Amino acid sequence: MYEDFRKRMERKGTYMGEIMRRQSDIVVDALWMNSVSTRPVQVKVINQGLPPTYEAPDDFEDVLWAHFEEHNKFNVTKDEQDCYLTFRPGELAQHPEIKPGSYVCVPNVDNEPEWWLIVYIDNDNELRKTQILKCNWVLKWVVNGNIYQTLGCQRVANSYNSGSWDADRLTFVDNIMSVWLPTNKDTQTIGYNQRMLISDEGRYPPIAWQVSKIAWCKKHQDSPLHWETLQCIPSNCWKALRVL
């Protein structure tokens, strides 16, 4: 009888902290859909090309319900605001696609799906928060005659960049921006001095940009995220990319 009792208690947790956390998860999960911040989301790992386009949340293939909240308010002089997604207890372990470098589609207040990029997952003892950035750029470039494009997140270029070398000439960069991208098969084709176009519908000629710096968000090149510093180049250079 004692052995049966011990096994039953172990299923609830092996120590008091674990027992209380499991009980808390049961309560949180039961009340999950009662929050006004709960939204249906779709998480995608994109290795090539762009994520699919959804007209409405009803088009999501694998719906997860997450709490969406702002981290800070929008400021016109700073970066686009970053936000948090909190998934139901246990869903991070059940869905390995929820990780930095994945895209997540979140409907806005008008129920219009928008793509965000997962950049960080914290280590909170209770509900772990997923930090996301809105994808506000479509980048296009050509490598070996192949056209590539991806969604990126524009950020302030606050990383020091002394210039770019070309043979025996040093070019000091100005009018620079930074963009965060997932590390995948497409973005791994991007190298230094790569020219690319950024979405700007209706502009002619389009403004071309050139990669002057690539940095990974971790200390190794297997990082699921990296950012690139782009410098604006003369408008006549767009002709090299007109096949886009």
Secondary structure, DSSP 8 states (H G I E B T S, - for coil): -HHHHHHHHHHH-SSHHHHHHHHHHHHHHHTGGGSTTEEEEEEE--SSS-----SSGGG-SS-EEEEEEESS---TTS---EEEEEE-TTHHHH-TT-STT-EEEEE-TTS-EEEEEEEEE---SSS-EEEEEE--EEEEEEETTEEEEEEEEEE---S----EEETTEEE---SEEEEEEE-STTGGG--TT-EEEE--TT-SS--EEEEEEEEESSSSTT-SEEEEEEEE--GGGGGGGTT-
